[in-house]
Amino acid sequence: MTRYSLFSLAAKAVSGHRGWQRAWRDAAPKAAYDVIIIGGGGHGLATAYYLAKVHGITNVALVEKGWIGGGNAGRNTTIIRSNYMLPGNEPFYEWSMKLWEGLEQELNYNAMVSQRGVLNLAHTDAQRDGYARRGNAMRLHGVEAELLDLDAVRRHAPFLNFDNARFPIKAGLLQGRGGTARHDAVNWGYARAASALGVDIIQNCAVTGFLTDAGGAITGVETSRGPIRAGKVGMSVAGHSSQVAAMADLRLPIESHALQAFVSEALKPIIPGVITFGAGHFYISQSDKGGLVFGGDIDGYNSYAQRGNMPTVEDVCEGGMALMPMIGRARLLRSWGGIMDMTMDGSPIIDHAPIPGLYLNAGWCYGGFKATPAAGWCFAHLLATDAPHETATAYRLDRFATGHLIDEKGQGAQPNLH
């Protein structure tokens, strides 16, 4: 793996950044592989890496219709956390947090993992009690959690609106190990590491259909660059899960919605970590470049467009102003939208498809980015062993038929106010 000295970095900058080596191989598709992974986002790349690193399966093709980092991986608000409550979710997201904590050393890549804390604010007595319950559930799973009273919240974030009579701040639940990571750098790090282990990363290669045998089992994919055969095909395409599954005549319990995010001009450091507004769907942090990164709830209609609508923009801005009026003085730099694949219970699917040879990683709702390491680890385990990983046993596709739901609403920033 190439390393650069400060002198060589400066020399390349003076030369106009010519002569850099590729971070990963620009592979051409072969006729067949042991495993094909559809989708070059964080989950697909992490799956490819752990297949090679943990399970020794290197005859793997990762096919991406665009370029690495061009999808949802670069269209989120970069938050990482494991402050879930239900048994089906908490062990999985805590495993993801542990993988985040060692990720930069694992990949030898600066993913800018910053554990500055995640603070969820409570605005009613019932909401405070709900956070106490969630915090206790976290601690029962061995995850640290701290319930802050009003004075502690004021010390943590003195710039909040503590005089708001309509949405008074009562308390807060703090996970100190939560924080943020650089979204596209995570993709680049996994891509480089997977490629170095022999995985073929094939960009600009759109899947247009599936290859099947006489019995209907999946045996590969049709692509814009020709057919590619494989023993197993894993689908990890985020908001486009329903569209890709439809090519195999499979209907998933998923709806796709746009989720908008925003960033302000660069400001001096002010936000200590991640803060969520409990009386509305608003969450905010500050990037390493100084911009305030914030977002809200999904747009309330199905869409595959990577843009949003004005009513949601207004709702997010209203939430920000109610929480911290000083945000009104910051100039908005840009906004964008990502496509969320929303399941009926707000929790994901990591499972065999009902079609032999096809495997699903879908339905991540609000939890996609923060789940990246564990989703890749568990999906790789499923593809390699045909058995679910111990932390992902609840993420069965058939739970919607059997009633074994994990109804945590994706654990977005806004719990019920009661």
C-alpha positions in Angstrom: 0.0 0.0 0.0 1.5 3.3 -1.1 2.5 5.8 1.6 3.5 9.4 0.9 5.9 11.7 2.8 5.1 15.3 3.5 7.7 16.2 0.9 6.2 14.0 -1.8 2.7 15.3 -1.0 4.0 18.9 -1.4 5.7 18.0 -4.7 2.5 16.5 -6.1 0.6 19.6 -5.1 3.1 21.9 -6.8 2.9 19.7 -10.0 -0.8 20.1 -10.2 -1.6 16.8 -8.5 -0.3 14.7 -11.4 1.1 11.3 -10.9 -1.2 10.0 -8.2 -1.8 6.2 -8.2 -5.3 4.9 -8.3 -6.7 4.1 -4.9 -8.3 1.0 -6.3 -8.2 -1.0 -9.6 -10.6 0.0 -12.3 -11.5 -3.6 -13.1 -13.2 -4.9 -16.2 -15.8 -7.6 -15.6 -14.9 -11.3 -15.9 -17.3 -13.9 -17.2 -18.0 -15.4 -13.8 -17.3 -14.9 -10.0 -18.1 -16.7 -6.8 -20.1 -13.7 -5.6 -21.5 -10.6 -7.2 -22.5 -7.7 -5.1 -24.9 -5.2 -6.7 -24.3 -1.6 -5.4 -21.1 0.3 -4.8 -22.2 2.2 -1.7 -20.8 1.8 1.8 -22.7 -1.4 2.5 -21.7 -3.1 -0.8 -18.1 -2.1 -0.4 -18.0 -3.2 3.2 -19.5 -6.5 2.3 -16.9 -7.1 -0.4 -14.1 -6.2 2.0 -15.3 -8.5 4.8 -15.9 -11.3 2.3 -12.3 -11.1 1.3 -10.7 -10.2 4.7 -12.8 -12.4 7.1 -14.0 -15.2 4.9 -11.2 -15.5 2.3 -13.6 -15.2 -0.6 -11.8 -12.9 -3.1 -13.3 -14.0 -6.4 -15.9 -11.2 -5.9 -17.3 -8.6 -8.3 -18.9 -5.4 -7.0 -20.9 -3.7 -9.8 -21.9 -0.1 -9.5 -24.1 1.7 -12.1 -22.3 5.0 -11.5 -19.1 5.8 -9.6 -18.0 4.9 -6.1 -19.4 7.4 -3.7 -21.9 8.9 -6.1 -25.1 7.6 -4.5 -26.5 7.8 -0.9 -23.0 7.4 0.5 -22.3 11.1 -0.3 -25.9 12.2 0.5 -26.3 11.7 4.2 -25.6 13.6 7.4 -22.7 11.4 8.5 -24.1 10.5 12.0 -22.9 7.3 13.8 -24.5 6.1 17.0 -25.8 3.0 18.7 -28.5 4.5 21.0 -31.3 2.0 20.0 -33.7 0.4 22.5 -35.1 -2.9 21.1 -33.2 -6.2 21.4 -33.4 -6.8 17.7 -31.5 -3.5 17.0 -29.3 -2.6 19.9 -26.7 -5.4 19.6 -26.4 -4.9 15.9 -25.8 -1.1 16.1 -23.4 -1.5 19.0 -21.4 -4.0 16.9 -21.3 -1.4 14.2 -20.1 1.2 16.7 -17.3 -1.0 17.8 -16.3 -1.5 14.1 -16.4 2.2 13.6 -14.0 2.7 16.5 -11.3 0.6 14.9 -12.1 1.3 11.2 -9.4 3.8 10.4 -6.7 1.4 11.8 -8.4 -1.5 10.0 -8.4 0.2 6.6 -5.3 2.4 7.1 -7.4 5.3 5.9 -8.6 8.5 7.4 -12.3 8.3 7.6 -12.5 11.2 10.0 -14.4 9.2 12.7 -15.1 11.8 15.4 -16.8 10.6 18.6 -18.0 13.9 19.9 -21.3 12.6 21.3 -24.9 12.4 20.3 -27.4 14.3 22.5 -31.2 13.6 22.1 -33.3 16.4 23.8 -36.5 15.7 25.7 -39.2 18.4 25.8 -41.9 16.7 27.9 -42.0 14.6 31.1 -43.2 11.6 29.1 -40.4 12.0 26.6 -37.8 12.2 29.4 -39.2 9.0 30.9 -39.0 7.4 27.4 -35.3 8.4 27.2 -34.6 7.0 30.6 -36.1 3.7 29.4 -34.1 3.7 26.3 -30.9 4.6 28.2 -31.6 1.7 30.6 -32.1 -0.7 27.7 -28.8 0.4 26.2 -27.0 -0.1 29.5 -28.5 -3.6 29.9 -26.8 -4.4 26.5 -23.5 -3.0 27.8 -23.8 0.3 26.0 -23.0 3.5 27.8 -25.8 6.1 28.2 -26.2 9.2 30.4 -29.5 10.9 31.2 -28.8 14.6 31.6 -31.0 16.9 33.6 -31.7 20.5 32.5 -28.6 22.0 34.1 -26.3 19.3 32.5 -27.9 20.0 29.1 -27.3 23.7 29.6 -23.6 23.1 30.4 -23.3 20.9 27.3 -25.0 23.2 24.8 -25.6 26.7 26.3 -26.6 28.2 23.0 -29.9 26.2 22.8 -33.2 28.0 23.4 -34.0 27.3 27.0 -36.7 30.0 27.2 -39.0 28.4 24.7 -42.3 28.0 26.5 -43.8 25.8 23.8 -40.9 23.4 23.5 -39.2 23.6 26.9 -36.0 21.5 27.2 -36.5 19.1 30.1 -33.6 16.7 29.8 -31.4 14.9 27.3 -30.0 11.4 26.6 -26.3 11.5 25.8 -24.3 8.8 24.1 -20.7 10.0 24.4 -19.3 7.5 21.9 -21.6 8.6 19.1 -20.6 11.2 16.6 -19.8 11.6 12.9 -17.6 10.2 10.1 -16.6 11.4 6.7 -19.2 9.7 4.4 -17.3 9.4 1.1 -14.0 8.7 2.8 -15.6 5.6 4.3 -16.4 4.4 0.8 -12.9 5.2 -0.5 -11.3 3.4 2.4 -13.4 0.2 1.9 -12.9 0.3 -1.9 -9.1 0.6 -1.6 -8.9 -2.2 0.9 -11.2 -4.5 -0.9 -9.4 -4.0 -4.2 -6.1 -4.7 -2.6 -7.4 -8.1 -1.5 -8.5 -9.0 -5.0 -12.1 -7.8 -5.3 -13.0 -6.4 -8.7 -14.7 -3.0 -8.4 -16.6 -2.4 -11.6 -18.0 1.1 -12.1 -20.4 2.4 -14.7 -21.9 -1.1 -14.9 -25.7 -1.0 -14.5 -27.6 -4.2 -13.7 -30.4 -4.6 -16.2 -31.7 -8.0 -15.3 -30.9 -11.4 -13.7 -29.7 -14.6 -15.2 -31.6 -17.8 -14.1 -31.4 -21.5 -14.5 -34.2 -23.9 -15.6 -35.4 -24.0 -12.0 -35.6 -20.2 -11.6 -32.5 -19.9 -9.3 -30.4 -16.7 -9.8 -27.1 -17.6 -11.6 -25.8 -14.1 -12.4 -26.8 -10.6 -13.7 -27.3 -8.9 -17.0 -25.5 -5.6 -17.1 -24.8 -2.7 -19.4 -21.4 -4.3 -19.9 -22.6 -7.8 -20.7 -23.7 -10.8 -18.6 -21.8 -11.9 -15.5 -22.4 -15.3 -13.9 -22.0 -16.0 -10.2 -22.7 -18.6 -7.6 -24.4 -16.0 -5.4 -25.7 -12.5 -6.0 -26.1 -10.0 -3.1 -28.3 -7.0 -3.5 -27.2 -3.8 -1.6 -28.7 -0.9 -3.5 -30.4 1.2 -0.8 -33.3 3.3 -2.0 -33.4 1.4 -5.3 -34.0 -2.0 -3.7 -37.6 -2.3 -5.0 -36.5 -1.4 -8.6 -33.7 -4.0 -8.7 -35.8 -6.7 -6.9 -38.6 -6.1 -9.5 -36.1 -7.3 -12.2 -36.3 -10.7 -10.4 -40.1 -10.5 -10.1 -39.7 -9.9 -6.4 -41.9 -7.4 -4.5 -40.4 -6.1 -1.2 -42.2 -4.6 1.8 -40.4 -1.3 1.1 -41.3 2.2 0.0 -38.7 4.8 -1.3 -38.7 8.4 -0.1 -36.5 11.4 -0.5 -34.6 12.5 2.7 -33.2 16.0 2.4 -30.0 17.4 4.1 -28.5 20.8 4.3 -25.2 22.5 5.0 -24.4 26.1 5.9 -21.5 28.3 5.3 -18.4 27.6 7.3 -18.5 28.9 10.8 -16.2 28.9 13.9 -16.6 25.8 16.1 -19.9 26.0 18.0 -21.8 22.6 18.0 -20.0 20.2 20.4 -21.4 17.0 18.7 -24.7 15.9 17.3 -27.9 17.4 18.8 -31.5 16.3 18.0 -34.7 18.3 18.6 -37.2 16.1 20.3 -40.2 18.3 19.6 -39.7 18.1 15.8 -37.6 16.1 13.4 -34.4 18.1 13.3 -30.8 17.1 13.9 -27.6 19.1 13.6 -23.8 18.7 13.8 -20.8 20.7 12.5 -18.4 19.4 9.9 -14.7 19.5 10.0 -14.9 22.4 7.5 -17.1 24.4 9.8 -20.4 24.0 8.0 -23.6 23.2 10.0 -24.9 19.9 8.7 -28.6 19.3 9.4 -31.7 17.6 8.3 -35.2 16.5 9.2 -37.9 13.9 8.2 -38.5 12.2 4.9 -40.6 13.9 2.3 -44.2 12.5 2.7 -44.6 10.8 -0.7 -42.8 8.1 -2.7 -40.0 9.2 -4.9 -36.8 8.2 -6.6 -35.7 11.8 -7.1 -32.5 13.0 -5.4 -34.2 16.2 -4.4 -36.9 17.3 -2.0 -39.8 19.7 -1.7 -40.2 23.1 -0.1 -42.6 22.2 2.7 -40.0 19.8 4.2 -37.4 22.6 3.8 -39.6 24.9 5.8 -40.3 22.3 8.5 -36.6 21.6 8.9 -35.8 25.3 9.2 -38.7 25.9 11.7 -37.3 23.0 13.8 -33.8 24.6 13.7 -35.1 28.0 14.7 -37.2 26.6 17.6 -34.1 24.7 18.9 -31.4 27.3 18.4 -32.5 30.7 17.0 -29.0 31.7 16.2 -29.1 29.3 13.2 -31.2 31.9 11.4 -28.1 34.1 11.0 -26.2 31.4 9.1 -26.4 31.4 5.3 -27.4 28.1 3.6 -24.7 26.8 1.3 -26.5 23.9 -0.4 -29.0 21.1 0.1 -29.4 17.6 -1.4 -31.6 14.5 -1.2 -30.9 10.8 -0.7 -33.3 8.0 -1.4 -34.4 6.1 1.7 -35.8 2.5 1.4 -38.3 2.5 4.2 -39.7 -0.8 5.6 -43.0 -1.1 7.4 -41.4 -1.3 10.9 -38.4 1.0 10.4 -35.8 -1.8 10.7 -33.7 -3.4 7.9 -33.6 -6.7 6.1 -30.5 -8.9 5.9 -31.7 -12.3 4.6 -32.0 -14.8 1.8 -34.5 -13.8 -0.9 -37.3 -16.3 -1.6 -35.5 -16.9 -4.9 -32.4 -19.2 -4.6 -29.1 -17.6 -5.3 -30.3 -14.0 -4.3 -29.5 -12.3 -1.0 -30.9 -9.1 0.3 -29.5 -6.1 2.3 -32.2 -3.5 2.2 -34.7 -1.4 4.1 -32.3 0.7 6.2 -34.6 3.7 6.7 -32.7 6.3 8.8 -30.0 3.8 9.9 -28.0 3.2 6.7 -24.8 5.1 7.1 -24.3 4.4 10.8 -24.8 0.7 10.1 -22.2 0.6 7.3 -19.5 -1.6 9.0 -21.9 -4.0 10.7 -24.1 -4.3 7.6 -21.1 -5.2 5.5 -19.9 -7.6 8.2 -23.3 -9.4 8.6 -24.1 -9.5 4.9 -20.7 -11.0 4.2 -21.3 -13.6 6.9 -24.7 -14.5 5.3 -23.2 -14.7 1.8 -20.3 -16.8 3.0 -22.0 -19.2 5.4 -25.7 -19.1 4.4 -26.5 -18.3 8.0 -27.4 -15.0 9.7 -24.8 -13.3 11.9 -25.7 -13.5 15.6 -26.4 -9.7 15.8 -28.7 -9.8 12.7 -30.9 -12.7 13.4 -34.0 -10.5 13.8 -33.6 -8.9 10.3 -35.6 -11.6 8.5 -37.7 -10.8 5.5 -40.6 -13.0 6.6 -41.0 -11.1 9.9 -43.7 -9.0 8.1 -45.7 -12.1 7.6 -45.1 -13.7 10.9 -45.6 -10.6 13.0 -42.1 -10.5 14.5 -41.6 -6.8 13.9 -38.9 -4.6 15.2 -41.0 -1.5 15.5 -38.5 1.2 16.4 -39.5 3.6 13.6 -36.0 3.6 12.4 -35.1 5.3 15.6 -35.0 8.7 13.9 -34.5 11.9 15.8 -38.1 12.4 16.7 -39.8 9.9 19.2 -43.4 10.2 20.1 -44.2 13.1 22.4 -47.2 11.5 24.1 
